[in-house]
Amino acid sequence: MASRRKEYQEDAKLRVLQILNKNPQMTSREIAQKVGISNGSAYYLLISLIDKGLLKYASFKENPRKIKYSYILTPKGIREKSMLSSKFLVRKKQEYETLKKVIANLERDVGSDIN
């Protein structure tokens, strides 16, 4: 169970880093919607990434309201995103191979080649 939770947290962290790499001006609410987590979880994750030095934020100088922020990946954040992407890819390939075996066994048991 703890392993699944850790995978889920790593996946969420990777997704946030990917999203902010493409669009640094997203709000925590928009990030939450894209990742599929609560707004509170997104806020907590953003603060955690900032505290770890993976993200930094800056206010928009030209914004008259001065409440909009831009989340920028630091060099450490870029390395972390790359490492998480590699781990994610390895895990998904393993899941894919396992799933192919399960499907082949089920098809053999059923006696059909369903495509």
N, C-alpha and C positions, 0 to 999 in steps of 0.2 A: 504494500500500500504506500509506504513512504517513497518507494522508488517511482511509482506512478505520479505521486504528488510532485516529486522533484522534476520529473520529465515535463509535467504540465507547467510548472513554474519556469523551467528553462525555455519551453516553447513560447510562453507568454513574453518572457524577456526578449527572446530572439525576435518575435513578431513586433514588439514595441521598437526595438532598435532598427528593424527593417523599415517600419512605417516612418519613423522620425528621420531616417537617412534620406528618404524620398521627399518627405514634407515636414520640415522642422517646425512649422508654425501651427501644427495641429494642437487642439486643446485636449485636456485630459478626458473630457467627455467624448470627443471624436475618437480618441485612441481606444477608450473603453468599448465603444461600439464596434470598431474594426477588429479588435482582439477578441471580443465576446466576453468581457469581464465587467464587473461593476465599476462605476465611476470612482468609488473609494479605493478599490483595488488598483485601478490605473494610477490614481494619485499616489498611493503608497509605493507602487512600482517605480514611478518616475522619481520620487524622492530617494528611493533606495539606489537607483541608477546614478543619480546626482551625487549621493553620499559616497558611492564607490568610485567616483571619478570617471564613470563611463559616459556621462552626459554633463553638459553645462547649459545654463540658460541665460538668455539676455533679453531685455525688453526691446521692443521695436522703438527706435528713436523717433521715427516719423509718425508714430501712432499718437494722436492727440489724447487718447484715453490712458495710455501708458500701462494698460493692464494686460496687454497681449505679450506673450513670450515666444521665443524661438528656442527649441531644444536642439542642441548641436552635439553630435557625437565627438568625443575626444579621441585622440589617437588610441588610448586604452580601450575606449568603447568600440572603435573600429576593429581592433584585434579581438575583443570579446565577441563581437558579432560574427566575425570570421570563424572563430573557434566553435561557437554555438551552431553555426550553419553546418560545419563539418560533422559535428556530433549528431545533429539532426539527420543529416543525409545518411550517415552510417546506420543509425537506428531505423530509419524508414526503409532502407534497402534490406535490412535483416527482417523487418516485419513483412516486407513484400515477398521475400523468399519463403518465409514461414507460411504466409497466406497461399502462395502458389502450391505448396505441398499439401496443405489442408484441402484446397479446391481439387487437386488431382486425386486425393484419397476419396473425397466425397463423390466425384464423378465416377471413380472406379466402383465404389459401393452402390451407386445408383445405376450404373451401367449405361451411362450416356455421355455424350460430348456436347454439353450445353455451352453455347458461345454467347 
